[in-house]
């Protein structure tokens, strides 16, 4: 059920291939991040090294943004009642532009190549703007009184601002525009982490956590006010930062940090009250992700308090790979098998049980590989060890390659069920003839 009592609109779901193309591309960027770390282990020395910037955006723009946009094609009509116009051709164009743009962005940042940065800005800017316009068109008639549709609007707006700031930064680096680089970086990170991905994760969790993890509903004040106050706080912080009001900006940043911590704390509290006798692997992934987001916030505070390159890098690893990537992987293991089952059922095909489409065992093993990669990556940052950095690169390749293989397993099971159904119908038709 949607918050507010509306049923999920499964009949409005797009074709299986629409979100799937994004989901299958995303792990390739994660594996590419591992290969980059294997080749250049010294990139973890500082957040400002070209390699670190490339690595960050292989994960953020390549993996995360791809999954986010693919998921929005599914979530907007099903959860928010917002029909995205011409979603099938739009998905093809958006997928091609974002994939090529993310690759150009990583190359441009890593190699210091202005041409690739300019191409990335053009590709990502054009295709993401096209997607935002389509999403905004669909969201016009979504019910504002319900928490998730309302907060999805805010998340789409936050993502738009984050992408716009990122493209501005790309042009600053490519063309030498006379804009305050560090301030723009802070704004980009704040809007991307909290205003975009953070609000989107919360808006989705209002439905997903109680439904799939069998928990009580989130507290009503949290679902009613959290996203709106967060975006208003981000807007005020941005104005203060641009105006040079450092004291006001710091005070607002503290408030935003407390808001950011409220969501994972509430989620962990609800998960402890789950009616499941034993948490499944995806629930464990969600719990690990929430814990890492809290640890990442602590590292952000340490980065502000202590002038050492290690803290921003630790914060980035904990928030991106430990927090968002962990939760996204857990959600993919929920979304993809369910969508395969849903579309088989809607096509009149006898669908295997979701657990048969993707059993828990390979999911659990892949998530263990993910946790191991995270632990080694954190150790590499903390110690400055090139050997550990290379090992973490290898483990990232294993982690994301395994994720891809598990998702492909679902697709093969889906196609096998479709083929078997077609063969059975053909046999019936042949006997009737």
C-alpha angles and dihedrals in degrees: 000000000000118000104271095037105282117139119242109262101231090160088065094056115127123238114295090245092059099074094021095070090059094045094052094047096050098072090054089066091048090053089047088055089055092050090050091052090048090053097042111027093166092069090089091069093091140001088237100060113112089238092053091051091050092047092049093052095045085062099035103037099022104040107017101037091046092054092042095054092044090050092048090056085060102034099048097062098031102041104021100032089235112140111211107217116242091354097174099058091034090056091052093051094041093048093050094047097045093045094050091041094052091050092050091047093053092047092046094050095042097045098032089238113161093194092059091046091052091048091049092052091050096046098042094038095051099042096040091049089052091051092046091052091051092046092048090050091053094045093056092090099033113122108264093195092069119084101227099047090046094048092045087061089053092046092051089050091048092049090050092053092046092051092046091052091047093051090048089054090050090055092046088057095041100043103021094241111189097245130127101268100192093046091050090049091053091049092047093050093045095050094042097047100038110013096043116021095021096053092042091052091049094046090052093044092056084072106022101051098052092039102046102023094044096232132143116271119274114266110279095235090055095052092041101048113012101086096042094048090046094055092043089051091049091051092050091046090051092052091048092049093049092045092053094243093146097172093051091044092053092048091050091046090055090052091048090051091054090049091048090053093049095069100053091040091053091046094051090048092053092047090056087058095050117136090221111113091215126015114241122227094267091053089050089051090052091050092049091049093052091049091050092050089056091047089048091054089052089052090051089055090048090050089057093045100043126046099223129120092226097071100059090047092049090048091052094049093047096046099038106033100018097040116023099025091048093052093043091053091050091050092048089057088055099040105044099050090043092051091049090052092044095052093045089052093047090051091054094251121142098249123208117238113277090246090055091052088056118001121210095246099072090040092054093047092050092048090051088054088050092051091048091050090051093049093050091045091053090047090051091053093046095048102031089228114162090200092056091045090054091046090051088052090055091048092050090055089050093046097050094037089054091048090053091048092051092050091048088053089061092048091051091050089050093051092045091054090048092049093047091050092049091049091049092050091048090051091051091049091049092052091048090052 
